[in-house]
Amino acid sequence: MSDGPRDRRPARRRFDPAGPVTGLFFLALAGIFLADGLSDDSVLPAATLLPVVLIGLALVGTVRILTRGRRRNLR
């Protein structure tokens, strides 16, 4: 006979890469803006910075959508 609840193993928490990817993106973006603000020259021209930001936001959104099943339902 089984002993009931003692047979169950605790649920393993799976790694969710959305948080670290989002954090790294915004840290890199903050670093670029900080370097741009502290230097006399432009680190990245606006014509380059805008596509980098938009592509980065798209990447972050894609990772969050693909990994949403790994996050717990907090409601």
VOPAGU-2260 file (C-alpha; in pm, 1 decimal, decimal comma):
REM VOPAGU-2260
SITE   aa  ch    i         X         Y         Z
SITE  MET   A    0       0,0       0,0       0,0
SITE  SER   A    1     112,0     352,9     -60,7
SITE  ASP   A    2     155,7     590,2     226,7
SITE  GLY   A    3     -23,3     873,4      47,9
SITE  PRO   A    4     130,2    1219,6      71,5
SITE  ARG   A    5     477,9    1088,6     157,9
SITE  ASP   A    6     498,0     929,6    -187,4
SITE  ARG   A    7     478,5    1266,6    -356,7
SITE  ARG   A    8     793,2    1453,9    -433,7
SITE  PRO   A    9     801,2    1831,2    -402,6
SITE  ALA   A   10     746,6    2004,8    -732,8
SITE  ARG   A   11    1070,6    2112,8    -894,7
SITE  ARG   A   12    1092,7    2476,3    -982,7
SITE  ARG   A   13    1190,6    2522,6   -1343,8
SITE  PHE   A   14    1425,5    2800,3   -1449,0
SITE  ASP   A   15    1250,0    3095,1   -1609,6
SITE  PRO   A   16    1492,9    3285,4   -1834,7
SITE  ALA   A   17    1256,7    3581,0   -1883,8
SITE  GLY   A   18    1369,6    3763,0   -1569,6
SITE  PRO   A   19    1744,8    3747,8   -1632,4
SITE  VAL   A   20    1703,4    3834,0   -2001,9
SITE  THR   A   21    1489,2    4135,5   -1914,4
SITE  GLY   A   22    1729,6    4245,0   -1642,1
SITE  LEU   A   23    2035,7    4218,0   -1865,0
SITE  PHE   A   24    1865,2    4411,1   -2143,0
SITE  PHE   A   25    1768,0    4700,1   -1917,9
SITE  LEU   A   26    2108,6    4704,7   -1745,2
SITE  ALA   A   27    2279,5    4724,2   -2085,4
SITE  LEU   A   28    2039,4    4996,6   -2195,4
SITE  ALA   A   29    2102,6    5192,9   -1875,1
SITE  GLY   A   30    2477,8    5154,1   -1930,2
SITE  ILE   A   31    2449,0    5293,1   -2281,3
SITE  PHE   A   32    2247,3    5592,6   -2164,3
SITE  LEU   A   33    2485,1    5651,9   -1872,8
SITE  ALA   A   34    2790,2    5635,7   -2099,4
SITE  ASP   A   35    2619,0    5868,0   -2344,8
SITE  GLY   A   36    2535,3    6116,2   -2071,4
SITE  LEU   A   37    2882,1    6115,0   -1915,3
SITE  SER   A   38    3079,9    6145,1   -2237,0
SITE  ASP   A   39    3114,8    6444,4   -2462,0
SITE  ASP   A   40    3057,6    6239,8   -2775,7
SITE  SER   A   41    2755,3    6032,2   -2864,0
SITE  VAL   A   42    2811,2    5663,8   -2783,1
SITE  LEU   A   43    2546,6    5549,5   -3029,2
SITE  PRO   A   44    2372,4    5776,5   -3276,1
SITE  ALA   A   45    1993,9    5799,5   -3242,2
SITE  ALA   A   46    1952,1    5625,2   -3577,7
SITE  THR   A   47    2127,4    5320,3   -3428,7
SITE  LEU   A   48    1993,6    5342,8   -3074,1
SITE  LEU   A   49    1625,0    5337,3   -3166,6
SITE  PRO   A   50    1637,7    5006,3   -3361,5
SITE  VAL   A   51    1854,5    4850,2   -3088,0
SITE  VAL   A   52    1595,8    4943,4   -2824,8
SITE  LEU   A   53    1303,3    4820,1   -3033,6
SITE  ILE   A   54    1472,6    4491,0   -3123,0
SITE  GLY   A   55    1569,3    4440,8   -2758,8
SITE  LEU   A   56    1213,7    4502,6   -2640,4
SITE  ALA   A   57    1086,5    4257,0   -2902,3
SITE  LEU   A   58    1336,6    3996,6   -2781,7
SITE  VAL   A   59    1236,9    4049,0   -2418,5
SITE  GLY   A   60     867,8    4023,2   -2507,3
SITE  THR   A   61     924,3    3707,1   -2710,7
SITE  VAL   A   62    1116,0    3538,1   -2428,3
SITE  ARG   A   63     845,6    3635,1   -2178,9
SITE  ILE   A   64     570,3    3496,8   -2404,0
SITE  LEU   A   65     756,9    3172,4   -2475,8
SITE  THR   A   66     828,6    3111,1   -2107,9
SITE  ARG   A   67     500,9    3227,0   -1954,3
SITE  GLY   A   68     405,2    2867,7   -1874,6
SITE  ARG   A   69     704,1    2841,9   -1641,3
SITE  ARG   A   70     588,8    3126,3   -1419,8
SITE  ARG   A   71     352,3    3050,7   -1136,2
SITE  ASN   A   72      -0,6    3175,4   -1139,5
SITE  LEU   A   73      -2,3    3427,1    -855,8
SITE  ARG   A   74    -375,7    3495,3    -861,8
